[in-house]
Amino acid sequence: MSASPLITKGLPLLTSKSNPYAPVGKWLFGTAGMVIGMIHVGGVTRLTKSGLSMTDWTPLGSLPPITDAEWQIEFDRYKQFPEWEQRKSMTLDDFKFIYFWEYAHRMLGRVTGLVFALPWMYFTARGKIPVGFQKNMVGLFAMGGTQGLVGWWMVKSGLGDDRRGDRLEIRVQPVRLASHLTMALVTYGALLWTGLEVFCIPHAKTLPEQAAKLSKKALQQASRLRVGAMGLTGLTALTVASGALVAGNDAGRAFNTWPKMGDDWIPPDMNELKPWRRNLTENSATVQFNHRVLGTVTAATALSIAAIGLNRTRAAILTPQVRQGMYGIAVAATGQFALGVTTLLTYVPIPLAAAHQLGSVVVFTSAIYSAHALRYARPALARSAQILKAVT
């Protein structure tokens, strides 16, 4: 079985002239890269407490303040909202700094929308969108548009008059922050997966025949590994969402010890809020505990999958691309776990916290890539391979 072309050469991404749809794949990858940039700038916006500096929103946006008079008008508008009551020592220069980050985040989102929409129209007009993929493009465009609405829905939660008089620092609601980040991550994942599919279109016709050359046991083992990679993808997304709840409560600056939380393995004040469900999203002890558990489980799962996949006995059932994915999972998960602990112990400095958020995207990417590289073990394809084998 080791002589099978599927195992020796694998299913490389075809980005050259051998794939007439390669430009579409490159465009999708480029848009996915823009989304990563948005996630990063959004994280810095949150870490610098800049998210409530712009108090209105329009779909197309506008030019930023230019003159001193325009800046003063914008600053005076900001002062009408609840956050100002807690930040009255802020100077105009301080306001310009936080405004810059929020403005950059919003405009990067709009630019990303154009980077997707304009090439999409061009490729559609030229008939370059692969057959059956137009519905994917519609879905991706809808996800991007929805993300802008979710972002404003999030910001509004920190601007209402009901926040006046808050004893704690005024922030956006943690659940809405988690929704915003999760939506961005899912959109990125969908762009990445669609791009991978486009780059591999030339393999589609021969894949069942190639898979039929593998033994039933080999396909079963590869299928189980694929399920593991897909599970890791979902688990990573869940961990990212829990991290957003930590960020939304500024819970990373509590319990800055490891592995215990203070003097306890399980902090005693995890159930202090009523009704109980509020603890899952608003209690610093609970959200940090949940994130620690999920982060540990994700890292352990990633390393287990990598260890299973890189076992020498499986060399005959995995393509070079799958092995690359397994190495990527192992390295990314190890680095991300170490970075998370370091960020916690050092009281969440902005550079480390921003890197930790990007690290989660790297783990997510590695898991998606591995799951896609194992597509020759999809159940439907495996059944087709077995039928083809029986016929021949």
RODO-758970 format. One record per residue (C-alpha): x, y, z. Coordinates in steps of 0.1 Angstrom, whole numbers, plus 5000, padded with zeros to 4 digits. Layout:
BEGIN
XYZ...
END
This chain:
BEGIN
500050005000502950235006503550244968500150414962500550744944497950884968500250814998503650894982502651214964499451304982496951574972499051894969497352234965497452314928498152684926499752694892498552674856497552314861494552444879492452694859490752804891493952884910493353264908490053214926491753014953494353284958491753544961489953344988493153295007493953665004490553755018491053495046494353675054492454005056490053855082493053745103494254105102490754215113490853975142494254105153493354475150490054395168491954235196494254535200491254755199489754565229493054555248493554925245489954985256489255165223486054995213483555255226485355565212483155585181479555625191477755585158477855355128476955365091477455085066479855285044481655475071483155825067486456015069487956055103488156395120490956605104491056945119491257035156487657155155486456825140488356635167486856845194483356785181483956405181485456425216482456615228480156355213482056075231481556265264477856225261478055855266478555655299482155555294483255915298482055915334484755675342487555825321487256195327491056235330491256155293492856425271492156495235495356325225494356015245491056015227492756035193494655725202491655505211489655655182492455545158492255185168488455165165488455355132491155125118489254815128486054935112487655055080489654735077486354545078484954755050488154715029487954335035484354345022485654514990488554274987485953994986483154164966485054324937486954014926483853804931482054024906484954004882485353624884481653584880481553804849484453614834482853274843485853184865483853074895483952684896480652504890478752464922480752724941478553024935476352944965479452924987480353284976476853404984477153255018480553405025479353745014476353715037478653615066480853915060477854155060476454005091479754045109479454425105475954425120477154195149479954435156477654735160475254525181478254455203479354815206475754935213475754725245478354965260476755285249473255275264472055495292471455185313475255165318475455505336476455465371478055125366480455055395482654825374484454935343482054995314482654735286480654575259478554275270480853965270478353745252478253995223482054025222482253645220479653645193481553895173484853705176483353365169481553505138484953635125486653305132483853105115484053335085487753285083487352915085484752915057487053125035489952895042488052575035486552705003489952814991491352474999488552314979489152534949492852454949492152084949489452074922491751894896492051604922488251544924487851324893490551074902490251084940487750784943490050574921493050664941491250594974490150254961493850154961494050174999492949895021489649915040491649925073493750215060490650415051489050345084492150465103492350775081488650835086489050825124491951075122489751305101487051295127489551385153490851685132487251805127486551765164489751965172488452245148485252275168486952245201489352525192486452745181484752685215487952765233488253085214484753185223485453115260488553335257486353615244484253585276487453605296488453925276484954065279485154045317488754145319489153815338492653755326493854005353492353785380493853465394497253525378498653195390499152855374498152575376495952675406493652975406495053155436495052895464492352675449492052435420488352535418487652885430484852905456483053205441482153045408478453045416477953375433475753545407472053495405470453345384473153085381473453105343474953455346478153295361478853135327479253465310479753735337481653585366485453635362486253315382483853095362484853225327488553195335488152845349486152735319488852885296491652705314489852375312488952415275492452535267494052235284491651995268492252145234496052125238495751765250493451675221495751835196498851655209497051325210495851355174499351455163500951165182498450915166498851065132502651065133502950715146505250515123502650245118500450495100503050615076501450395049497950555052498850925054499751165026502651415029500051695034498351515063501751465080502451835076499151915092499951685121503251865127501452195124498852095150501551975175503652285172500752535172499052375201502152355222503152715215499552845221499252665254502652805266501753145254498453145272500053045305502753315301500153575292498253495324501353495347502553825333499253995339498154015303500554255286499054375253501754225230501353875246497553895247497353995211499753715201497753465221494653555202496453505169497853175182494353045185493853115148497052925140495752615159492352655141494052675107496252365114493152165123491152275093494152205070494551855084490851775082490851885045493951695037492251385049489251425026490151105008488850935039485451105038482750845045480950895012484250884993485350575012482150395003482650494967486150354969485050024983482349994956484850074929487249824944484649554944483649624908487249604896
END
